[in-house]
Amino acid sequence: MSNAERPYRTSPAGARRAGFRILPGATALLFLLFAGAAAGGVDAQPAQTAQIAQIETDAGKDGTLSRHQGWEVRYGIAAAPASPSALAALVGKAESFAVEVVKHKDEATGEARLYGTGEAHGLFDVPMEAALAIVLDFPNLKAISPRVKEVKVLESAGDHLFVYEDIGINFMGISIGYKLDIEVYADQLSNGALGMRARLVKSHDSKLYASDSSWYFQRVEAGGKTYTYMRTWSSSGLRNPGLGVAGVMKLFTAGELKDQIAAVAKLAAKR
């Protein structure tokens, strides 16, 4: 049984509403530097290198659910807070982990590629449903992802959306920018937790070849009090990355992911 499906000192977050729906104008909230898309759609993603495939394998060793409905995710409580005392150390703060950048060459095309992945998690005294609503709130996306230039909801039907995003950053003369179409789902998991998963279906500028991301929210107890455990994960692959892009990824990943967790917690506390 995976961590995502196994209760870990869980407690209910209150009566659940029938027919759960995400808010109109919702988003996958992908981490800027890892937002990516398959240029020809998700089915066109190339085979991963052994090193990249091992990253997903390693993620599942602690019981984390790394696949849900065929999509790569990180659902569950990460290995680090595997005890009540470790969980308590996360109260009111976010920590990043599992940040990696892999350079490789695509055997089919011969092009240079860059794969990046990272996670962050924390424990906050906020409603679980409010936290999910924040990460799915397109109109206010810039409040938690300031690199977003433009967002458009292309389609919205219940817990399933398609979204256009224009994202960019400039740092010391190095420019990274993408225009993407994103597919998003919100999930109710069997242990009472909530999840959000996203994948990119189109890269308008063909700069990226793949990307996935997820958010996970679960009610847990630490120090005799109930909190919402938050976990965000993001990964993507770049085609023919420019000079210095790998360094920018490594420099910004941990901080950006932690900032997103903190921003979600701050906004959720106001709801």
C-alpha positions in Angstrom: 0.0 0.0 0.0 1.4 3.4 -1.0 1.8 6.3 1.3 -0.8 8.1 -0.7 -3.3 5.4 0.1 -2.2 4.6 3.7 -3.5 6.8 6.5 -0.6 8.3 8.5 -2.1 9.6 11.8 -4.8 11.2 9.7 -7.9 13.0 10.8 -10.9 14.3 8.9 -10.9 17.8 7.6 -14.6 18.1 8.1 -17.6 16.9 6.2 -16.9 16.4 2.5 -19.1 17.9 -0.2 -20.7 15.6 -2.8 -19.7 16.2 -6.4 -16.3 17.8 -5.7 -15.4 20.4 -8.4 -12.3 22.5 -8.8 -12.8 26.3 -9.1 -13.3 27.9 -12.5 -10.0 29.2 -13.8 -7.8 26.6 -12.2 -4.1 25.8 -12.8 -1.5 23.1 -12.6 0.8 25.7 -11.0 4.0 24.3 -12.5 7.3 25.4 -11.2 8.6 28.0 -13.7 11.9 26.5 -14.6 10.4 23.0 -15.1 7.2 23.8 -17.0 7.4 21.9 -20.3 5.3 20.3 -22.9 5.5 17.6 -25.5 5.7 19.4 -28.8 3.6 16.8 -30.5 1.4 16.1 -27.5 2.0 13.8 -24.5 2.1 10.7 -26.6 5.2 12.1 -28.4 7.4 12.1 -25.4 10.7 10.3 -26.0 12.0 7.4 -23.9 13.7 8.4 -20.7 17.4 7.7 -20.0 18.1 5.1 -17.3 19.1 7.9 -14.9 15.9 9.8 -15.3 13.8 6.6 -14.9 15.7 5.8 -11.7 14.6 9.1 -10.2 10.9 7.9 -10.4 11.8 4.5 -9.1 13.6 6.0 -6.1 10.7 8.3 -5.3 8.4 5.3 -4.8 10.7 3.5 -2.3 9.1 5.2 0.7 5.6 4.4 -0.4 5.0 7.5 -2.4 2.6 6.9 -5.3 4.5 7.9 -8.4 1.8 7.1 -10.9 -1.9 7.9 -10.8 -4.3 7.2 -13.7 -1.2 6.7 -15.9 0.2 10.2 -15.0 3.5 10.6 -13.1 2.8 12.2 -9.7 4.2 12.4 -6.2 1.2 11.5 -3.9 1.9 10.7 -0.3 4.0 11.8 2.7 7.7 11.9 1.7 10.2 9.8 3.5 11.8 12.7 5.5 8.9 13.2 8.0 8.4 9.5 8.7 7.9 10.0 12.4 5.8 12.4 14.5 8.9 14.3 15.6 10.0 14.8 12.0 6.6 15.9 11.0 6.6 18.5 13.8 9.8 19.9 12.5 7.9 20.9 9.3 5.2 22.9 11.1 5.0 26.4 9.6 7.8 26.1 7.1 8.6 24.5 3.7 11.6 22.4 2.8 12.8 21.4 -0.7 14.3 18.0 -1.6 15.0 15.6 -4.4 16.2 18.4 -6.7 18.1 17.0 -9.7 19.2 18.2 -13.1 20.2 15.6 -15.7 22.0 16.4 -19.0 21.5 13.8 -21.8 21.3 13.3 -25.5 18.2 12.0 -27.3 19.2 8.9 -29.2 16.5 9.3 -31.8 17.2 12.9 -32.7 20.7 13.5 -31.4 19.7 16.7 -29.8 21.0 17.8 -26.4 18.4 17.7 -23.6 18.1 18.8 -20.0 15.8 17.2 -17.5 15.0 18.8 -14.2 13.0 17.7 -11.2 12.4 18.9 -7.7 10.0 18.8 -4.7 9.1 20.7 -1.6 6.8 20.0 1.4 5.6 21.6 4.6 3.0 21.4 7.4 0.6 24.3 7.8 -2.5 25.2 9.9 -4.8 25.8 7.0 -7.9 24.0 5.5 -6.9 21.3 3.0 -9.6 22.2 0.6 -8.6 25.9 0.7 -5.0 24.9 -0.2 -6.2 22.9 -3.2 -8.4 25.8 -4.3 -5.4 28.2 -4.3 -3.3 26.0 -6.6 -6.2 25.8 -8.9 -7.1 29.4 -9.0 -6.0 30.8 -12.5 -7.0 34.4 -12.0 -4.7 34.7 -9.1 -1.9 32.5 -10.3 0.7 35.3 -10.2 0.3 35.4 -6.4 2.1 32.1 -6.1 3.9 31.9 -9.4 5.2 35.4 -10.2 7.0 34.3 -13.4 3.7 33.8 -15.2 3.1 36.4 -17.8 -0.3 35.3 -19.1 -2.8 32.5 -18.4 -6.0 31.5 -20.3 -8.4 28.8 -19.4 -9.1 27.1 -22.7 -11.6 24.5 -21.5 -13.1 23.7 -18.1 -15.3 20.8 -17.3 -15.6 19.6 -13.7 -12.3 18.5 -12.4 -10.6 18.5 -15.9 -9.1 21.6 -17.5 -6.9 22.7 -20.4 -4.9 25.9 -19.8 -2.6 28.1 -21.8 0.4 29.7 -20.0 3.1 32.1 -21.0 6.0 31.8 -18.5 9.4 33.5 -18.5 12.5 34.6 -16.5 15.6 36.6 -17.2 18.6 36.2 -15.0 22.1 37.7 -15.6 21.5 37.7 -19.4 20.1 34.2 -19.5 16.5 34.1 -20.7 14.2 31.1 -20.2 10.6 31.3 -21.5 7.9 28.9 -22.6 4.4 29.1 -24.1 2.4 26.0 -23.1 -0.9 24.2 -23.1 -1.5 22.3 -19.9 -3.9 19.5 -19.0 -5.0 19.4 -15.4 -7.0 17.1 -13.1 -8.0 17.4 -9.4 -8.2 14.1 -7.5 -9.9 12.8 -4.3 -7.8 9.9 -3.0 -9.0 6.9 -1.0 -7.3 8.0 2.2 -9.2 11.3 2.2 -6.3 13.3 0.8 -6.6 15.7 -2.2 -4.3 15.8 -5.2 -3.7 17.8 -8.3 -1.9 16.5 -11.3 -0.8 18.2 -14.5 0.9 17.4 -17.8 1.7 19.5 -20.8 0.0 18.7 -24.0 1.6 21.3 -26.3 4.8 23.4 -26.5 4.0 26.3 -28.8 7.7 27.2 -29.3 8.8 23.5 -29.3 11.5 24.3 -26.7 10.3 21.5 -24.4 9.7 17.8 -24.8 7.9 16.7 -21.6 6.7 17.8 -18.2 4.6 16.6 -15.3 3.7 18.1 -11.9 1.5 17.5 -8.9 0.3 18.8 -5.6 -0.7 16.6 -2.6 -2.6 17.6 0.5 -3.3 15.4 3.5 -4.5 16.1 7.1 -2.1 14.8 9.7 -1.4 15.2 13.4 1.8 16.6 14.8 2.4 17.7 18.4 -1.2 17.0 19.3 -2.6 19.3 16.6 -4.0 18.8 13.2 -2.3 20.3 10.1 -2.4 20.1 6.4 0.6 18.4 4.9 1.5 20.0 1.5 3.8 18.5 -1.2 4.6 19.9 -4.6 6.6 18.2 -7.3 7.5 19.3 -10.8 9.7 18.0 -13.6 10.3 18.8 -17.3 12.7 18.3 -20.2 14.2 21.0 -22.4 15.3 20.6 -26.0 18.7 22.1 -26.9 19.1 24.2 -23.7 21.2 27.3 -24.0 24.4 28.0 -22.2 23.9 28.5 -18.5 20.3 27.1 -18.3 21.4 24.1 -16.2 23.0 26.4 -13.7 19.9 28.6 -13.5 17.8 25.5 -12.8 20.0 24.4 -10.0 20.2 27.9 -8.6 16.5 28.7 -8.5 14.8 25.3 -8.1 14.8 24.8 -4.3 13.9 28.4 -3.5 11.1 28.7 -6.0 9.5 25.5 -4.9 9.6 26.4 -1.2 8.2 29.9 -2.0 5.3 28.3 -3.8 4.4 26.2 -0.7 4.7 29.2 1.6 2.6 31.3 -0.8 -0.2 28.7 -0.9 -0.2 28.4 2.8 -0.4 32.2 3.3 -3.3 32.5 0.9 -5.2 29.4 2.2 -5.1 30.8 5.7 -7.1 33.8 4.6 -9.9 31.7 3.1 
